[in-house]
Amino acid sequence: MRMSIRKPAADGLKAMYALETYLNASPVPRATLDLVRLRVSQINGCGFCVDMHAREATEAGVSGQRLHAVAAWRDTPFFSEEERAALALAEAATRLSDNPVGVPDDVWEAAADHYDEEALSALVMTIAAINAWNRINVTLRNAPA
């Protein structure tokens, strides 16, 4: 680990933890949030977050079969249409530079078909938050314990 930001960025971390509290209380099922966090962390190569969110997904009731298949969610029958829409949105919003339009309309519309405005807002905020956490942990080289 390069450094700890717990003391020098205490107020910033407090704000991020408050955001996580809000997100976990949102209408999006906790298992869906954990799958999204796991998938984004896989894309970003954040070992710390992959480990944490795999454990949290298990605690939220996600089966080992689904947990192991999240990286290949498009090619497996283990995910609901709602989860697929959330995962597609998470991937598109994480890989913005891979698409000249950012998040394609069809990806957005699929998510909007499955989530109301409050849930969709929470999903967007979850994707933004986990991308921020990944960048912090990868930059600092935080590793799972």
C-alpha positions in Angstrom: 0.0 0.0 0.0 1.4 3.4 -1.0 -0.3 5.3 1.8 -3.4 5.5 4.0 -5.8 8.4 3.3 -7.9 7.7 6.4 -6.6 10.7 8.3 -5.7 13.2 5.6 -8.9 12.6 3.6 -11.2 11.8 6.6 -13.9 14.2 5.6 -13.9 13.0 2.0 -14.1 9.4 3.1 -16.9 10.3 5.5 -18.9 11.7 2.6 -18.3 8.6 0.5 -19.4 6.4 3.3 -22.6 8.5 3.7 -23.2 8.0 0.0 -22.8 4.2 0.4 -25.4 4.3 3.3 -27.8 6.1 1.0 -27.2 3.6 -1.9 -27.6 0.6 0.3 -31.0 1.9 1.5 -32.2 2.6 -2.1 -34.9 0.6 -3.8 -32.4 -1.3 -5.9 -32.0 -4.8 -4.4 -28.8 -5.2 -2.5 -27.7 -8.2 -4.5 -28.0 -6.1 -7.7 -25.9 -3.4 -6.2 -23.3 -5.9 -5.1 -23.2 -7.5 -8.6 -22.8 -4.1 -10.2 -20.0 -3.2 -7.8 -18.3 -6.5 -8.4 -18.5 -6.2 -12.2 -17.2 -2.6 -12.3 -14.4 -3.6 -9.9 -13.5 -6.5 -12.3 -13.3 -4.1 -15.2 -11.2 -1.7 -13.3 -8.8 -4.4 -12.0 -9.4 -3.4 -8.3 -8.6 -6.6 -6.4 -9.5 -5.0 -3.1 -13.1 -4.2 -4.3 -13.5 -7.5 -6.2 -12.7 -9.3 -2.9 -15.0 -7.1 -0.8 -17.9 -7.1 -3.1 -17.7 -10.9 -3.8 -18.0 -11.4 -0.1 -20.8 -8.9 0.3 -22.7 -10.4 -2.6 -22.5 -13.8 -1.0 -23.8 -12.3 2.3 -26.7 -10.7 0.3 -27.6 -14.2 -1.0 -25.9 -14.3 -4.4 -25.1 -17.9 -5.2 -21.6 -19.0 -6.0 -22.7 -19.9 -9.5 -23.9 -16.4 -10.2 -20.9 -14.9 -8.4 -18.5 -16.8 -10.6 -20.4 -16.0 -13.8 -20.8 -12.2 -13.3 -17.8 -11.5 -15.6 -19.7 -13.5 -18.3 -23.2 -12.4 -17.4 -24.2 -12.0 -21.1 -23.5 -15.7 -21.8 -25.2 -17.3 -18.8 -28.8 -17.8 -17.8 -28.2 -16.9 -14.2 -29.2 -13.3 -14.2 -32.7 -11.6 -14.3 -33.5 -9.1 -17.0 -33.3 -6.3 -14.4 -29.8 -7.5 -13.3 -28.8 -7.7 -17.0 -29.9 -4.1 -17.6 -28.0 -2.9 -14.5 -24.9 -4.8 -15.5 -25.0 -3.4 -19.1 -25.4 0.1 -17.7 -22.6 -0.4 -15.3 -20.3 -1.7 -18.0 -21.2 1.1 -20.5 -20.8 3.9 -17.8 -17.5 2.4 -16.7 -16.1 2.0 -20.2 -17.0 5.5 -21.5 -14.0 5.8 -23.7 -15.0 2.6 -25.6 -18.0 4.1 -27.1 -18.1 7.5 -28.9 -21.6 8.2 -27.5 -20.7 7.2 -24.0 -23.7 5.2 -22.7 -25.7 4.1 -25.8 -29.4 4.9 -25.9 -30.4 1.2 -26.0 -28.5 0.4 -22.8 -30.0 3.4 -21.1 -33.5 2.6 -22.3 -33.2 -1.1 -21.1 -32.3 0.1 -17.7 -35.1 2.7 -17.7 -37.5 -0.1 -18.6 -36.7 -2.0 -15.5 -36.1 0.7 -12.9 -38.1 3.7 -11.9 -36.5 7.1 -11.7 -35.5 6.7 -8.0 -33.9 3.3 -8.5 -32.3 4.3 -11.8 -30.8 7.4 -10.0 -29.4 5.1 -7.3 -28.0 2.8 -9.9 -26.2 5.6 -11.7 -24.8 6.9 -8.3 -23.7 3.3 -7.4 -21.8 3.0 -10.7 -20.1 6.4 -10.1 -19.3 5.6 -6.5 -17.7 2.2 -7.2 -15.7 3.7 -10.0 -14.4 6.3 -7.5 -13.6 3.6 -4.9 -11.8 1.6 -7.6 -9.7 4.5 -8.6 -8.7 5.3 -5.0 -7.8 1.7 -4.2 -5.9 1.0 -7.4 -4.0 4.3 -7.1 -3.1 3.5 -3.5 -2.4 -0.2 -4.3 -4.7 -1.3 -1.5 -4.9 -5.1 -1.6 -7.4 -7.5 -0.1 -6.5 -8.7 3.4 
